[in-house]
Structures are given as C-alpha cells and as structure tokens.
Amino acid sequence: MARLRLFAAIREAAGTTVAEVPGATVGEVIHAAIERFGPTFADQVPVCRVWVNGEPADDAHAVVDTDEVALLPPVSGG
C-alpha cells in the first residue's frame, strides 16, 4: 500500500494527515481514499495537485508500496 499524505483542507476532510491506501496507480490510490474518506474528501480531490515522492504525477502514474502520494490543495494567504 502506498502512503497517502494529506495537507490543508483535504487533510481536514479526511481527518488524518497520513493513511496507507491500496492501489497500483495514483488513480487507484485516490479512488480508494475517496471510498474510505467519503464525499467531503471527494469534493476536495479535483482541485488538488498530486505528487509522488516529491515529483508531480497524474492518475496513470504507477505506485509501489514504498511510494508516498501527496495531495496538495491550493493555498491562499495574504
């Protein structure tokens, strides 16, 4: 299982910062996370950037058990 790291609003929607999530691709990991964390989490996913091991990735990107998938929502400040 890949390690899913969550930040800001999507972390709040999931209620955790880290989760072990099954999947062979980024898309599968995200789908499994949506099933686990529910609709509020799902609403946040489309606006997030996805990174695997510190590099940008898309849904087709393959992942293995030692990979870290990070979901980063947009951040505003002032």
C-alpha positions in Angstrom: 0.0 0.0 0.0 1.2 3.5 -0.8 1.4 6.1 1.9 -1.0 8.9 1.2 -0.1 12.3 2.7 -2.8 14.9 3.0 -2.4 18.7 3.6 -4.7 21.7 4.5 -8.4 21.3 3.6 -8.2 17.8 2.3 -6.4 16.7 5.5 -9.3 18.2 7.4 -11.9 16.4 5.2 -10.1 13.1 5.8 -9.5 13.6 9.5 -5.9 12.5 9.2 -2.5 13.5 7.7 -1.3 10.1 6.6 -3.0 6.9 5.5 -1.9 3.6 4.0 -4.0 3.2 0.8 -4.0 0.3 -1.7 -3.6 0.9 -5.4 -1.2 0.2 -8.3 -1.6 3.7 -9.8 -2.2 7.2 -8.4 -5.7 7.0 -9.7 -6.4 3.8 -7.8 -4.9 5.2 -4.6 -7.1 8.3 -4.9 -10.2 6.2 -5.7 -9.6 4.0 -2.6 -9.1 7.1 -0.5 -12.4 8.6 -1.7 -14.2 5.3 -0.8 -12.6 5.4 2.7 -13.0 9.1 3.5 -16.3 9.9 1.8 -18.0 12.8 -0.2 -16.4 15.8 1.6 -13.0 14.4 0.8 -14.1 13.6 -2.8 -15.2 17.2 -3.3 -11.6 18.4 -2.5 -9.7 16.0 -4.8 -10.4 17.8 -8.2 -8.6 21.0 -7.0 -5.6 19.2 -5.6 -2.2 18.8 -7.1 -0.8 15.2 -6.9 2.9 14.4 -6.2 4.6 11.1 -5.9 7.9 11.1 -3.9 8.2 14.8 -4.4 7.5 14.9 -8.1 4.3 15.9 -10.0 2.2 12.9 -11.1 -1.0 12.1 -12.9 -3.6 9.4 -12.3 -1.8 6.9 -14.6 1.5 7.1 -12.6 2.4 3.7 -11.2 3.0 3.4 -7.5 4.5 0.7 -5.3 4.3 0.1 -1.5 7.3 2.3 -0.7 5.9 5.4 -2.6 4.4 8.5 -1.0 1.5 10.1 -2.8 0.7 13.6 -1.6 -2.5 15.6 -2.2 -1.9 19.3 -2.0 -4.9 21.6 -2.3 -4.5 25.3 -3.4 -3.4 27.5 -0.6 -4.3 31.2 -0.2 -2.8 33.7 2.1 -2.3 37.4 2.4 
